[in-house]
């Protein structure tokens, strides 16, 4: 396992989430929705949303942990200067982070925010 420093910030303000929902491009699947919006900084900023539709607090927290673990693995390949909001779906707490990572990677590729680097056998 490769140790990667946390090279992203978390979104906390409601106004940031609302701006990304309104102006960002969304990519959805049955397990995850990703909103992407270019920001004015040279940072990657992420936010994770889990509604009560996901289930009780245990399931919502698991959803957040799984999404964050998947993003951590991909964060080294993400272009800087973008904001991301990941929205959990009811299927999310039942999946492993590797499954969410595959979905997330597909969505980020579709958004054009993954760096084009050759796979180094990881």
Phi and psi in radians as a Rosetta constraint file:
Dihedral C 1 N 2 CA 2 C 2 CIRCULARHARMONIC -1.579 0.35
Dihedral N 2 CA 2 C 2 N 3 CIRCULARHARMONIC 2.280 0.35
Dihedral C 2 N 3 CA 3 C 3 CIRCULARHARMONIC -1.520 0.35
Dihedral N 3 CA 3 C 3 N 4 CIRCULARHARMONIC 2.117 0.35
Dihedral C 3 N 4 CA 4 C 4 CIRCULARHARMONIC -2.064 0.35
Dihedral N 4 CA 4 C 4 N 5 CIRCULARHARMONIC 2.275 0.35
Dihedral C 4 N 5 CA 5 C 5 CIRCULARHARMONIC -1.173 0.35
Dihedral N 5 CA 5 C 5 N 6 CIRCULARHARMONIC 2.644 0.35
Dihedral C 5 N 6 CA 6 C 6 CIRCULARHARMONIC -1.257 0.35
Dihedral N 6 CA 6 C 6 N 7 CIRCULARHARMONIC 1.897 0.35
Dihedral C 6 N 7 CA 7 C 7 CIRCULARHARMONIC -1.943 0.35
Dihedral N 7 CA 7 C 7 N 8 CIRCULARHARMONIC 0.672 0.35
Dihedral C 7 N 8 CA 8 C 8 CIRCULARHARMONIC -2.555 0.35
Dihedral N 8 CA 8 C 8 N 9 CIRCULARHARMONIC 2.803 0.35
Dihedral C 8 N 9 CA 9 C 9 CIRCULARHARMONIC -1.903 0.35
Dihedral N 9 CA 9 C 9 N 10 CIRCULARHARMONIC 2.784 0.35
Dihedral C 9 N 10 CA 10 C 10 CIRCULARHARMONIC -1.798 0.35
Dihedral N 10 CA 10 C 10 N 11 CIRCULARHARMONIC 2.491 0.35
Dihedral C 10 N 11 CA 11 C 11 CIRCULARHARMONIC -1.465 0.35
Dihedral N 11 CA 11 C 11 N 12 CIRCULARHARMONIC 2.356 0.35
Dihedral C 11 N 12 CA 12 C 12 CIRCULARHARMONIC -2.210 0.35
Dihedral N 12 CA 12 C 12 N 13 CIRCULARHARMONIC -0.462 0.35
Dihedral C 12 N 13 CA 13 C 13 CIRCULARHARMONIC -1.459 0.35
Dihedral N 13 CA 13 C 13 N 14 CIRCULARHARMONIC 2.392 0.35
Dihedral C 13 N 14 CA 14 C 14 CIRCULARHARMONIC -1.018 0.35
Dihedral N 14 CA 14 C 14 N 15 CIRCULARHARMONIC -0.633 0.35
Dihedral C 14 N 15 CA 15 C 15 CIRCULARHARMONIC -1.110 0.35
Dihedral N 15 CA 15 C 15 N 16 CIRCULARHARMONIC -0.616 0.35
Dihedral C 15 N 16 CA 16 C 16 CIRCULARHARMONIC -1.135 0.35
Dihedral N 16 CA 16 C 16 N 17 CIRCULARHARMONIC -0.796 0.35
Dihedral C 16 N 17 CA 17 C 17 CIRCULARHARMONIC -1.060 0.35
Dihedral N 17 CA 17 C 17 N 18 CIRCULARHARMONIC -0.804 0.35
Dihedral C 17 N 18 CA 18 C 18 CIRCULARHARMONIC -1.093 0.35
Dihedral N 18 CA 18 C 18 N 19 CIRCULARHARMONIC -0.690 0.35
Dihedral C 18 N 19 CA 19 C 19 CIRCULARHARMONIC -1.098 0.35
Dihedral N 19 CA 19 C 19 N 20 CIRCULARHARMONIC -0.744 0.35
Dihedral C 19 N 20 CA 20 C 20 CIRCULARHARMONIC -1.206 0.35
Dihedral N 20 CA 20 C 20 N 21 CIRCULARHARMONIC -0.703 0.35
Dihedral C 20 N 21 CA 21 C 21 CIRCULARHARMONIC -1.080 0.35
Dihedral N 21 CA 21 C 21 N 22 CIRCULARHARMONIC -0.710 0.35
Dihedral C 21 N 22 CA 22 C 22 CIRCULARHARMONIC -1.311 0.35
Dihedral N 22 CA 22 C 22 N 23 CIRCULARHARMONIC -0.761 0.35
Dihedral C 22 N 23 CA 23 C 23 CIRCULARHARMONIC -1.836 0.35
Dihedral N 23 CA 23 C 23 N 24 CIRCULARHARMONIC -0.281 0.35
Dihedral C 23 N 24 CA 24 C 24 CIRCULARHARMONIC -1.399 0.35
Dihedral N 24 CA 24 C 24 N 25 CIRCULARHARMONIC 2.867 0.35
Dihedral C 24 N 25 CA 25 C 25 CIRCULARHARMONIC -1.658 0.35
Dihedral N 25 CA 25 C 25 N 26 CIRCULARHARMONIC 2.401 0.35
Dihedral C 25 N 26 CA 26 C 26 CIRCULARHARMONIC -1.935 0.35
Dihedral N 26 CA 26 C 26 N 27 CIRCULARHARMONIC 2.590 0.35
Dihedral C 26 N 27 CA 27 C 27 CIRCULARHARMONIC -2.334 0.35
Dihedral N 27 CA 27 C 27 N 28 CIRCULARHARMONIC 2.132 0.35
Dihedral C 27 N 28 CA 28 C 28 CIRCULARHARMONIC -2.131 0.35
Dihedral N 28 CA 28 C 28 N 29 CIRCULARHARMONIC 2.752 0.35
Dihedral C 28 N 29 CA 29 C 29 CIRCULARHARMONIC -2.605 0.35
Dihedral N 29 CA 29 C 29 N 30 CIRCULARHARMONIC -3.094 0.35
Dihedral C 29 N 30 CA 30 C 30 CIRCULARHARMONIC -1.282 0.35
Dihedral N 30 CA 30 C 30 N 31 CIRCULARHARMONIC -0.269 0.35
Dihedral C 30 N 31 CA 31 C 31 CIRCULARHARMONIC -2.014 0.35
Dihedral N 31 CA 31 C 31 N 32 CIRCULARHARMONIC -0.239 0.35
Dihedral C 31 N 32 CA 32 C 32 CIRCULARHARMONIC -2.813 0.35
Dihedral N 32 CA 32 C 32 N 33 CIRCULARHARMONIC 2.481 0.35
Dihedral C 32 N 33 CA 33 C 33 CIRCULARHARMONIC -2.061 0.35
Dihedral N 33 CA 33 C 33 N 34 CIRCULARHARMONIC 2.342 0.35
Dihedral C 33 N 34 CA 34 C 34 CIRCULARHARMONIC -2.109 0.35
Dihedral N 34 CA 34 C 34 N 35 CIRCULARHARMONIC 2.228 0.35
Dihedral C 34 N 35 CA 35 C 35 CIRCULARHARMONIC -1.874 0.35
Dihedral N 35 CA 35 C 35 N 36 CIRCULARHARMONIC 2.348 0.35
Dihedral C 35 N 36 CA 36 C 36 CIRCULARHARMONIC -2.231 0.35
Dihedral N 36 CA 36 C 36 N 37 CIRCULARHARMONIC 2.345 0.35
Dihedral C 36 N 37 CA 37 C 37 CIRCULARHARMONIC -2.577 0.35
Dihedral N 37 CA 37 C 37 N 38 CIRCULARHARMONIC 2.325 0.35
Dihedral C 37 N 38 CA 38 C 38 CIRCULARHARMONIC -1.206 0.35
Dihedral N 38 CA 38 C 38 N 39 CIRCULARHARMONIC 2.408 0.35
Dihedral C 38 N 39 CA 39 C 39 CIRCULARHARMONIC -1.956 0.35
Dihedral N 39 CA 39 C 39 N 40 CIRCULARHARMONIC 3.060 0.35
Dihedral C 39 N 40 CA 40 C 40 CIRCULARHARMONIC -1.622 0.35
Dihedral N 40 CA 40 C 40 N 41 CIRCULARHARMONIC -0.033 0.35
Dihedral C 40 N 41 CA 41 C 41 CIRCULARHARMONIC -1.745 0.35
Dihedral N 41 CA 41 C 41 N 42 CIRCULARHARMONIC 3.086 0.35
Dihedral C 41 N 42 CA 42 C 42 CIRCULARHARMONIC -1.790 0.35
Dihedral N 42 CA 42 C 42 N 43 CIRCULARHARMONIC 0.551 0.35
Dihedral C 42 N 43 CA 43 C 43 CIRCULARHARMONIC -2.036 0.35
Dihedral N 43 CA 43 C 43 N 44 CIRCULARHARMONIC 2.738 0.35
Dihedral C 43 N 44 CA 44 C 44 CIRCULARHARMONIC -1.718 0.35
Dihedral N 44 CA 44 C 44 N 45 CIRCULARHARMONIC 2.220 0.35
Dihedral C 44 N 45 CA 45 C 45 CIRCULARHARMONIC -2.178 0.35
Dihedral N 45 CA 45 C 45 N 46 CIRCULARHARMONIC 2.362 0.35
Dihedral C 45 N 46 CA 46 C 46 CIRCULARHARMONIC -2.238 0.35
Dihedral N 46 CA 46 C 46 N 47 CIRCULARHARMONIC 2.661 0.35
Dihedral C 46 N 47 CA 47 C 47 CIRCULARHARMONIC -2.391 0.35
Dihedral N 47 CA 47 C 47 N 48 CIRCULARHARMONIC 2.591 0.35
Dihedral C 47 N 48 CA 48 C 48 CIRCULARHARMONIC -2.188 0.35
Dihedral N 48 CA 48 C 48 N 49 CIRCULARHARMONIC 2.274 0.35
Dihedral C 48 N 49 CA 49 C 49 CIRCULARHARMONIC -2.057 0.35
Dihedral N 49 CA 49 C 49 N 50 CIRCULARHARMONIC 2.275 0.35
Dihedral C 49 N 50 CA 50 C 50 CIRCULARHARMONIC -2.321 0.35
Dihedral N 50 CA 50 C 50 N 51 CIRCULARHARMONIC 2.100 0.35
Dihedral C 50 N 51 CA 51 C 51 CIRCULARHARMONIC -1.615 0.35
Dihedral N 51 CA 51 C 51 N 52 CIRCULARHARMONIC 3.059 0.35
Dihedral C 51 N 52 CA 52 C 52 CIRCULARHARMONIC -1.227 0.35
Dihedral N 52 CA 52 C 52 N 53 CIRCULARHARMONIC -0.210 0.35
Dihedral C 52 N 53 CA 53 C 53 CIRCULARHARMONIC -1.151 0.35
Dihedral N 53 CA 53 C 53 N 54 CIRCULARHARMONIC -0.382 0.35
Dihedral C 53 N 54 CA 54 C 54 CIRCULARHARMONIC -1.203 0.35
Dihedral N 54 CA 54 C 54 N 55 CIRCULARHARMONIC -0.636 0.35
Dihedral C 54 N 55 CA 55 C 55 CIRCULARHARMONIC 2.477 0.35
Dihedral N 55 CA 55 C 55 N 56 CIRCULARHARMONIC -2.724 0.35
Dihedral C 55 N 56 CA 56 C 56 CIRCULARHARMONIC -1.319 0.35
Dihedral N 56 CA 56 C 56 N 57 CIRCULARHARMONIC -3.123 0.35
Dihedral C 56 N 57 CA 57 C 57 CIRCULARHARMONIC -1.053 0.35
Dihedral N 57 CA 57 C 57 N 58 CIRCULARHARMONIC -0.622 0.35
Dihedral C 57 N 58 CA 58 C 58 CIRCULARHARMONIC -1.087 0.35
Dihedral N 58 CA 58 C 58 N 59 CIRCULARHARMONIC -0.798 0.35
Dihedral C 58 N 59 CA 59 C 59 CIRCULARHARMONIC -1.195 0.35
Dihedral N 59 CA 59 C 59 N 60 CIRCULARHARMONIC -0.675 0.35
Dihedral C 59 N 60 CA 60 C 60 CIRCULARHARMONIC -1.137 0.35
Dihedral N 60 CA 60 C 60 N 61 CIRCULARHARMONIC -0.746 0.35
Dihedral C 60 N 61 CA 61 C 61 CIRCULARHARMONIC -1.158 0.35
Dihedral N 61 CA 61 C 61 N 62 CIRCULARHARMONIC -0.688 0.35
Dihedral C 61 N 62 CA 62 C 62 CIRCULARHARMONIC -1.084 0.35
Dihedral N 62 CA 62 C 62 N 63 CIRCULARHARMONIC -0.722 0.35
Dihedral C 62 N 63 CA 63 C 63 CIRCULARHARMONIC -1.015 0.35
Dihedral N 63 CA 63 C 63 N 64 CIRCULARHARMONIC -0.800 0.35
Dihedral C 63 N 64 CA 64 C 64 CIRCULARHARMONIC -1.095 0.35
Dihedral N 64 CA 64 C 64 N 65 CIRCULARHARMONIC -0.762 0.35
Dihedral C 64 N 65 CA 65 C 65 CIRCULARHARMONIC -1.101 0.35
Dihedral N 65 CA 65 C 65 N 66 CIRCULARHARMONIC -0.743 0.35
Dihedral C 65 N 66 CA 66 C 66 CIRCULARHARMONIC -1.132 0.35
Dihedral N 66 CA 66 C 66 N 67 CIRCULARHARMONIC -0.770 0.35
Dihedral C 66 N 67 CA 67 C 67 CIRCULARHARMONIC -1.129 0.35
Dihedral N 67 CA 67 C 67 N 68 CIRCULARHARMONIC -0.766 0.35
Dihedral C 67 N 68 CA 68 C 68 CIRCULARHARMONIC -1.127 0.35
Dihedral N 68 CA 68 C 68 N 69 CIRCULARHARMONIC -0.713 0.35
Dihedral C 68 N 69 CA 69 C 69 CIRCULARHARMONIC -1.111 0.35
Dihedral N 69 CA 69 C 69 N 70 CIRCULARHARMONIC -0.703 0.35
Dihedral C 69 N 70 CA 70 C 70 CIRCULARHARMONIC -1.135 0.35
Dihedral N 70 CA 70 C 70 N 71 CIRCULARHARMONIC -0.734 0.35
Dihedral C 70 N 71 CA 71 C 71 CIRCULARHARMONIC -1.199 0.35
Dihedral N 71 CA 71 C 71 N 72 CIRCULARHARMONIC -0.640 0.35
Dihedral C 71 N 72 CA 72 C 72 CIRCULARHARMONIC -0.993 0.35
Dihedral N 72 CA 72 C 72 N 73 CIRCULARHARMONIC -0.704 0.35
Dihedral C 72 N 73 CA 73 C 73 CIRCULARHARMONIC -1.190 0.35
Dihedral N 73 CA 73 C 73 N 74 CIRCULARHARMONIC -0.546 0.35
Dihedral C 73 N 74 CA 74 C 74 CIRCULARHARMONIC -1.609 0.35
Dihedral N 74 CA 74 C 74 N 75 CIRCULARHARMONIC -0.217 0.35
Dihedral C 74 N 75 CA 75 C 75 CIRCULARHARMONIC -1.051 0.35
Dihedral N 75 CA 75 C 75 N 76 CIRCULARHARMONIC -0.509 0.35
Dihedral C 75 N 76 CA 76 C 76 CIRCULARHARMONIC -1.209 0.35
Dihedral N 76 CA 76 C 76 N 77 CIRCULARHARMONIC -0.399 0.35
Dihedral C 76 N 77 CA 77 C 77 CIRCULARHARMONIC -1.700 0.35
Dihedral N 77 CA 77 C 77 N 78 CIRCULARHARMONIC 0.003 0.35
Dihedral C 77 N 78 CA 78 C 78 CIRCULARHARMONIC -1.577 0.35
Dihedral N 78 CA 78 C 78 N 79 CIRCULARHARMONIC 2.358 0.35
Dihedral C 78 N 79 CA 79 C 79 CIRCULARHARMONIC -1.146 0.35
Dihedral N 79 CA 79 C 79 N 80 CIRCULARHARMONIC 2.540 0.35
Dihedral C 79 N 80 CA 80 C 80 CIRCULARHARMONIC -1.392 0.35
Dihedral N 80 CA 80 C 80 N 81 CIRCULARHARMONIC 2.799 0.35
Dihedral C 80 N 81 CA 81 C 81 CIRCULARHARMONIC 1.577 0.35
Dihedral N 81 CA 81 C 81 N 82 CIRCULARHARMONIC 0.432 0.35
Dihedral C 81 N 82 CA 82 C 82 CIRCULARHARMONIC -2.281 0.35
Dihedral N 82 CA 82 C 82 N 83 CIRCULARHARMONIC 2.607 0.35
Dihedral C 82 N 83 CA 83 C 83 CIRCULARHARMONIC -1.866 0.35
Dihedral N 83 CA 83 C 83 N 84 CIRCULARHARMONIC 2.457 0.35
Dihedral C 83 N 84 CA 84 C 84 CIRCULARHARMONIC -2.259 0.35
Dihedral N 84 CA 84 C 84 N 85 CIRCULARHARMONIC 2.420 0.35
Dihedral C 84 N 85 CA 85 C 85 CIRCULARHARMONIC -2.162 0.35
Dihedral N 85 CA 85 C 85 N 86 CIRCULARHARMONIC 2.180 0.35
Dihedral C 85 N 86 CA 86 C 86 CIRCULARHARMONIC -1.857 0.35
Dihedral N 86 CA 86 C 86 N 87 CIRCULARHARMONIC 2.207 0.35
Dihedral C 86 N 87 CA 87 C 87 CIRCULARHARMONIC -1.927 0.35
Dihedral N 87 CA 87 C 87 N 88 CIRCULARHARMONIC 2.129 0.35
Dihedral C 87 N 88 CA 88 C 88 CIRCULARHARMONIC -1.291 0.35
Dihedral N 88 CA 88 C 88 N 89 CIRCULARHARMONIC 2.570 0.35
Dihedral C 88 N 89 CA 89 C 89 CIRCULARHARMONIC -1.951 0.35
Dihedral N 89 CA 89 C 89 N 90 CIRCULARHARMONIC 2.898 0.35
Dihedral C 89 N 90 CA 90 C 90 CIRCULARHARMONIC -0.986 0.35
Dihedral N 90 CA 90 C 90 N 91 CIRCULARHARMONIC -0.418 0.35
Dihedral C 90 N 91 CA 91 C 91 CIRCULARHARMONIC -1.365 0.35
Dihedral N 91 CA 91 C 91 N 92 CIRCULARHARMONIC -0.398 0.35
Dihedral C 91 N 92 CA 92 C 92 CIRCULARHARMONIC -0.946 0.35
Dihedral N 92 CA 92 C 92 N 93 CIRCULARHARMONIC -0.838 0.35
Dihedral C 92 N 93 CA 93 C 93 CIRCULARHARMONIC -1.168 0.35
Dihedral N 93 CA 93 C 93 N 94 CIRCULARHARMONIC -0.234 0.35
Dihedral C 93 N 94 CA 94 C 94 CIRCULARHARMONIC -1.572 0.35
Dihedral N 94 CA 94 C 94 N 95 CIRCULARHARMONIC -0.086 0.35
Dihedral C 94 N 95 CA 95 C 95 CIRCULARHARMONIC -1.829 0.35
Dihedral N 95 CA 95 C 95 N 96 CIRCULARHARMONIC 2.789 0.35
Dihedral C 95 N 96 CA 96 C 96 CIRCULARHARMONIC -1.551 0.35
Dihedral N 96 CA 96 C 96 N 97 CIRCULARHARMONIC 2.822 0.35
Dihedral C 96 N 97 CA 97 C 97 CIRCULARHARMONIC -1.103 0.35
Dihedral N 97 CA 97 C 97 N 98 CIRCULARHARMONIC -0.512 0.35
Dihedral C 97 N 98 CA 98 C 98 CIRCULARHARMONIC -1.177 0.35
Dihedral N 98 CA 98 C 98 N 99 CIRCULARHARMONIC -0.612 0.35
Dihedral C 98 N 99 CA 99 C 99 CIRCULARHARMONIC -1.229 0.35
Dihedral N 99 CA 99 C 99 N 100 CIRCULARHARMONIC -0.720 0.35
Dihedral C 99 N 100 CA 100 C 100 CIRCULARHARMONIC -1.149 0.35
Dihedral N 100 CA 100 C 100 N 101 CIRCULARHARMONIC -0.672 0.35
Dihedral C 100 N 101 CA 101 C 101 CIRCULARHARMONIC -1.031 0.35
Dihedral N 101 CA 101 C 101 N 102 CIRCULARHARMONIC -0.747 0.35
Dihedral C 101 N 102 CA 102 C 102 CIRCULARHARMONIC -1.085 0.35
Dihedral N 102 CA 102 C 102 N 103 CIRCULARHARMONIC -0.753 0.35
Dihedral C 102 N 103 CA 103 C 103 CIRCULARHARMONIC -1.143 0.35
Dihedral N 103 CA 103 C 103 N 104 CIRCULARHARMONIC -0.795 0.35
Dihedral C 103 N 104 CA 104 C 104 CIRCULARHARMONIC -1.088 0.35
Dihedral N 104 CA 104 C 104 N 105 CIRCULARHARMONIC -0.743 0.35
Dihedral C 104 N 105 CA 105 C 105 CIRCULARHARMONIC -1.090 0.35
Dihedral N 105 CA 105 C 105 N 106 CIRCULARHARMONIC -0.724 0.35
Dihedral C 105 N 106 CA 106 C 106 CIRCULARHARMONIC -1.079 0.35
Dihedral N 106 CA 106 C 106 N 107 CIRCULARHARMONIC -0.751 0.35
Dihedral C 106 N 107 CA 107 C 107 CIRCULARHARMONIC -1.206 0.35
Dihedral N 107 CA 107 C 107 N 108 CIRCULARHARMONIC -0.716 0.35
Dihedral C 107 N 108 CA 108 C 108 CIRCULARHARMONIC -1.187 0.35
Dihedral N 108 CA 108 C 108 N 109 CIRCULARHARMONIC -0.597 0.35
Dihedral C 108 N 109 CA 109 C 109 CIRCULARHARMONIC -1.123 0.35
Dihedral N 109 CA 109 C 109 N 110 CIRCULARHARMONIC -0.762 0.35
Dihedral C 109 N 110 CA 110 C 110 CIRCULARHARMONIC -1.089 0.35
Dihedral N 110 CA 110 C 110 N 111 CIRCULARHARMONIC -0.574 0.35
Dihedral C 110 N 111 CA 111 C 111 CIRCULARHARMONIC -1.354 0.35
Dihedral N 111 CA 111 C 111 N 112 CIRCULARHARMONIC -0.252 0.35
Dihedral C 111 N 112 CA 112 C 112 CIRCULARHARMONIC 1.335 0.35
Dihedral N 112 CA 112 C 112 N 113 CIRCULARHARMONIC 0.489 0.35
Dihedral C 112 N 113 CA 113 C 113 CIRCULARHARMONIC -1.919 0.35
Dihedral N 113 CA 113 C 113 N 114 CIRCULARHARMONIC 0.081 0.35
Dihedral C 113 N 114 CA 114 C 114 CIRCULARHARMONIC -1.605 0.35
Dihedral N 114 CA 114 C 114 N 115 CIRCULARHARMONIC 2.429 0.35
Dihedral C 114 N 115 CA 115 C 115 CIRCULARHARMONIC -1.203 0.35
Dihedral N 115 CA 115 C 115 N 116 CIRCULARHARMONIC 2.516 0.35
Dihedral C 115 N 116 CA 116 C 116 CIRCULARHARMONIC -1.558 0.35
Dihedral N 116 CA 116 C 116 N 117 CIRCULARHARMONIC 1.490 0.35
Dihedral C 116 N 117 CA 117 C 117 CIRCULARHARMONIC -2.112 0.35
Dihedral N 117 CA 117 C 117 N 118 CIRCULARHARMONIC 2.561 0.35
Dihedral C 117 N 118 CA 118 C 118 CIRCULARHARMONIC -1.157 0.35
Dihedral N 118 CA 118 C 118 N 119 CIRCULARHARMONIC 2.559 0.35
Dihedral C 118 N 119 CA 119 C 119 CIRCULARHARMONIC -1.219 0.35
Dihedral N 119 CA 119 C 119 N 120 CIRCULARHARMONIC 2.170 0.35
Dihedral C 119 N 120 CA 120 C 120 CIRCULARHARMONIC -1.699 0.35
Dihedral N 120 CA 120 C 120 N 121 CIRCULARHARMONIC 0.544 0.35
Dihedral C 120 N 121 CA 121 C 121 CIRCULARHARMONIC 1.362 0.35
Dihedral N 121 CA 121 C 121 N 122 CIRCULARHARMONIC 0.402 0.35
